[in-house]
């Protein structure tokens, strides 16, 4: 009996990660020659790198007790802004800078609506999701931009990487995701801003009474998330060598799902970066493994949804038993 009581906290904390290992073991057993290879895992990291960036900055927002439904359309808009500017012969870095500024402005706009105007995060970011999506269609005239309009170096960037061994390299997109993970980890764990943001997410009223600048912290979190969405949008343009006004639409649901799955790895059910990373990897491994098994993409969506529901239910049941 005592052993089971000692085991329960470990299952609450690491059950999702153990589930991830079980998923890996299953696909390894089904595709022993192709799944558990260095090349395939580097491919998985590249596939999830864009989702990683947007999920890590989304974690920052959710630590503060908010969330952002507009990140996918913000990513699309930022990517389109860069592509349109390149089409008009604006310099490489000028267009990149403008795209990041657009993302930052979108995040600040969300933060003002939520933290200062008092709108719920759901209502505010649902509205800006529609606004940003419409702006992406407006600036592009609803067309995809590709070919010579996209600088060759942009497409080459996603195909390049840091050499690890002969014929093997760590993709540049993966490197960006790692850098964002490290940066967000430092911010959340080793800065006053991060500690105060945790306090805000835990108890907003108590934080206000303690003199914590709650509104400003929430605004900054949304601004950082906007920059993350812009970077993700630019990574999408690089990977596809094109810009489409709707190409970031699937990012929002997967990002929020990754954070929610990762919350099961916290004893208090709080957002955390290691959990978010595990959530992203679960989605990435599922997609990669099911594709290798030639499972239809529609079935992949169903299985992904079921895993997300199961993870959140597990988290709720664990918290109730405490």
C-alpha positions in Angstrom: 0.0 0.0 0.0 2.8 2.4 0.9 4.6 1.5 -2.3 1.5 2.4 -4.4 1.2 5.8 -2.5 4.8 6.6 -3.3 4.3 5.6 -6.9 1.3 7.8 -7.5 3.2 11.2 -7.4 5.7 9.8 -9.9 3.0 8.7 -12.2 1.3 12.1 -11.9 4.6 13.9 -12.7 6.1 11.6 -15.3 3.1 9.6 -16.6 2.9 11.7 -19.8 6.6 11.2 -20.5 6.2 7.5 -19.9 3.4 7.5 -22.4 5.7 9.3 -24.9 8.3 6.5 -24.4 5.6 3.9 -25.0 4.6 5.5 -28.2 8.2 5.6 -29.3 8.6 1.9 -28.4 5.6 1.0 -30.4 6.7 2.7 -33.6 10.2 1.3 -33.0 8.9 -2.2 -32.9 6.8 -1.6 -36.0 9.5 0.0 -38.1 12.8 -1.1 -36.5 14.9 -0.3 -39.6 13.6 3.3 -40.2 12.1 4.8 -37.1 14.9 4.8 -34.5 17.6 6.2 -36.7 19.5 9.5 -36.3 18.3 10.7 -39.6 14.7 10.1 -38.8 14.9 11.8 -35.4 16.6 14.8 -36.9 13.8 14.9 -39.4 11.3 14.8 -36.6 13.0 17.7 -34.8 12.8 19.7 -38.0 9.2 18.8 -38.5 8.2 20.0 -35.0 10.6 23.0 -34.8 8.0 25.5 -36.0 5.4 24.2 -33.5 8.1 24.2 -30.8 8.8 27.9 -31.2 5.1 28.9 -31.1 4.4 26.5 -28.2 7.3 27.7 -26.1 6.2 31.3 -26.3 2.5 30.2 -25.8 3.7 28.6 -22.6 4.8 32.0 -21.4 1.3 33.4 -22.0 -0.4 30.4 -20.3 1.9 30.6 -17.3 0.3 34.0 -16.7 -3.2 32.5 -16.9 -4.0 33.6 -20.4 -4.0 32.0 -23.9 -3.8 33.2 -27.5 -6.0 31.9 -30.3 -4.6 34.3 -32.8 -1.0 32.9 -33.1 -1.7 30.8 -36.3 -3.1 33.8 -38.2 -0.4 36.0 -36.8 2.2 33.6 -38.1 0.5 33.7 -41.6 0.4 37.5 -41.6 4.0 37.9 -40.6 5.2 35.5 -43.2 3.0 37.3 -45.9 4.4 40.7 -44.8 8.0 39.5 -45.4 7.1 37.9 -48.8 5.2 40.9 -50.0 8.1 43.2 -49.1 10.6 40.9 -50.8 8.4 41.0 -53.8 8.8 44.8 -53.8 12.6 44.5 -53.6 12.9 45.3 -49.9 16.2 44.0 -48.4 16.3 40.6 -46.8 16.7 41.8 -43.3 14.4 44.8 -43.7 11.6 42.4 -44.6 12.5 40.0 -41.7 12.5 42.9 -39.3 9.2 44.2 -40.5 7.6 40.8 -40.1 8.9 40.5 -36.5 7.6 44.0 -35.7 4.2 43.0 -37.1 4.1 40.0 -34.8 5.2 42.1 -31.8 2.5 44.7 -32.5 -0.1 42.0 -32.8 0.9 40.6 -29.5 0.9 44.0 -27.9 -2.6 44.6 -29.3 -3.8 41.3 -27.8 -2.2 42.3 -24.5 -3.9 45.7 -24.4 -7.3 44.1 -25.1 -6.8 41.4 -22.4 -4.7 43.1 -19.7 -6.0 46.7 -19.9 -9.4 46.7 -21.7 -10.5 43.7 -19.5 -11.7 41.5 -22.4 -11.4 37.7 -21.8 -8.5 36.1 -23.6 -10.9 33.9 -25.5 -13.0 36.8 -26.9 -10.1 39.1 -27.6 -7.9 36.7 -29.4 -10.8 35.1 -31.3 -11.5 38.6 -32.6 -7.8 39.3 -33.5 -7.5 35.8 -35.1 -10.1 37.0 -37.6 -8.5 40.4 -38.0 -5.0 39.0 -38.7 -6.4 36.3 -41.0 -8.2 39.0 -43.0 -5.1 41.2 -43.1 -3.0 38.3 -44.4 -5.5 37.8 -47.2 -5.7 41.5 -47.9 -1.9 42.1 -48.2 -1.5 39.1 -50.5 -4.7 39.5 -52.4 -5.5 35.9 -51.4 -2.6 34.6 -53.5 0.4 32.4 -52.7 3.8 34.1 -53.2 6.6 31.8 -54.3 9.4 31.5 -56.9 11.8 34.3 -57.4 9.9 36.6 -55.0 11.3 34.5 -52.1 15.0 35.1 -51.8 17.0 31.9 -52.5 18.8 32.2 -49.2 15.5 32.0 -47.3 14.7 28.5 -48.7 18.4 27.4 -48.4 18.3 28.3 -44.7 15.8 25.6 -43.8 17.8 23.0 -45.8 21.0 23.9 -44.0 22.3 22.9 -40.6 25.1 22.4 -38.2 27.3 19.4 -39.3 27.3 16.6 -36.8 28.8 13.8 -38.8 29.4 12.9 -42.4 26.1 13.3 -44.2 24.3 14.3 -41.0 23.5 17.8 -39.8 21.4 19.4 -37.1 18.8 21.5 -39.1 18.9 25.2 -38.7 15.2 25.3 -37.9 15.9 22.9 -35.0 18.6 25.2 -33.8 16.2 28.1 -33.7 13.7 26.0 -31.6 16.5 25.0 -29.2 17.5 28.7 -28.8 13.9 29.7 -28.1 13.6 26.9 -25.5 16.7 28.0 -23.7 15.7 31.7 -23.8 12.2 30.9 -22.5 13.6 28.6 -19.8 15.9 31.4 -18.6 13.1 33.9 -18.6 10.6 31.7 -16.7 13.0 30.1 -14.2 15.8 32.7 -13.6 14.3 36.1 -13.8 12.0 38.3 -11.6 9.7 38.6 -14.6 9.3 34.8 -14.8 8.7 34.4 -11.0 6.1 37.2 -11.0 4.4 35.7 -14.0 4.1 32.4 -12.2 2.5 34.3 -9.3 0.1 36.0 -11.6 -1.0 32.7 -13.1 -1.4 31.2 -9.7 -3.4 34.0 -8.1 -4.0 37.2 -9.9 -5.8 39.0 -7.1 -3.1 38.1 -4.5 -0.4 39.3 -7.0 -2.2 42.7 -7.3 -2.4 43.1 -3.6 1.4 42.3 -3.4 2.2 45.1 -5.7 3.0 43.0 -8.8 2.4 44.9 -12.0 -0.1 42.3 -13.3 -1.3 44.1 -16.4 2.2 44.9 -17.6 3.4 41.4 -17.2 0.5 40.0 -19.1 1.1 42.5 -21.9 4.8 41.6 -22.2 3.9 37.9 -22.3 1.5 38.5 -25.2 4.1 40.7 -27.0 6.7 37.9 -26.7 4.2 35.4 -28.0 3.5 37.7 -31.0 7.3 37.7 -31.7 7.3 33.9 -31.4 4.4 33.7 -33.9 6.2 35.9 -36.3 9.4 33.8 -36.1 7.3 30.6 -36.6 5.7 32.3 -39.7 9.1 33.1 -41.1 10.3 29.6 -40.5 7.3 28.3 -42.4 8.1 30.6 -45.4 11.7 29.3 -45.3 10.7 25.6 -45.1 8.1 25.9 -47.9 10.0 28.5 -50.0 6.6 30.2 -50.3 4.1 32.3 -48.4 0.4 31.5 -48.2 -2.1 33.6 -46.3 -3.5 30.5 -44.5 -0.4 28.4 -44.0 -0.1 29.0 -40.3 -3.8 28.1 -39.5 -3.0 24.7 -38.0 -0.4 26.0 -35.5 -2.7 27.4 -32.9 -4.6 24.3 -32.0 -1.4 22.2 -31.9 0.4 24.8 -29.8 -2.4 25.0 -27.2 -2.7 21.1 -27.3 1.0 20.8 -26.6 0.9 23.1 -23.6 -2.2 21.3 -22.2 -0.6 17.9 -22.7 2.6 19.2 -21.0 0.5 20.6 -18.0 -0.1 17.0 -17.0 3.6 16.8 -16.0 3.2 19.4 -13.3 1.9 18.4 -9.9 -0.2 21.6 -9.8 -1.3 21.3 -13.4 0.7 24.4 -14.5 2.2 25.1 -17.9 5.9 24.2 -18.0 8.5 24.1 -20.8 9.6 20.5 -20.3 6.0 19.4 -20.5 5.3 21.5 -23.6 8.4 20.0 -25.3 7.1 16.5 -24.4 3.7 17.5 -25.8 5.2 18.7 -29.1 7.3 15.6 -29.4 4.3 13.4 -28.8 2.5 15.1 -31.7 5.6 14.9 -33.9 6.3 11.3 -33.2 2.7 10.4 -33.8 2.7 12.1 -37.1 6.0 10.6 -38.2 5.3 7.1 -37.0 1.8 6.9 -38.4 3.0 8.2 -41.7 5.7 5.4 -41.8 2.9 2.9 -41.1 0.9 4.5 -43.9 -2.0 5.4 -41.7 -4.4 7.9 -43.3 -3.9 11.5 -42.2 -7.6 11.7 -41.1 -7.0 8.8 -38.7 -3.9 10.6 -37.5 -6.0 13.6 -36.5 -8.5 11.4 -34.6 -5.7 9.6 -32.7 -4.0 12.9 -31.9 -7.3 14.3 -30.5 -7.9 11.2 -28.4 -4.4 11.4 -26.9 -4.9 15.1 -26.0 -8.2 14.3 -24.3 -6.7 11.3 -22.5 -3.8 13.4 -21.2 -6.0 16.2 -19.9 -8.4 13.7 -18.2 -5.4 11.9 -16.6 -4.2 15.3 -15.3 -7.6 16.1 -13.8 -8.1 12.7 -12.2 -4.6 12.9 -10.7 -5.3 16.4 -9.2 -8.6 15.2 -7.7 -6.9 12.3 -5.9 -4.4 14.6 -4.2 
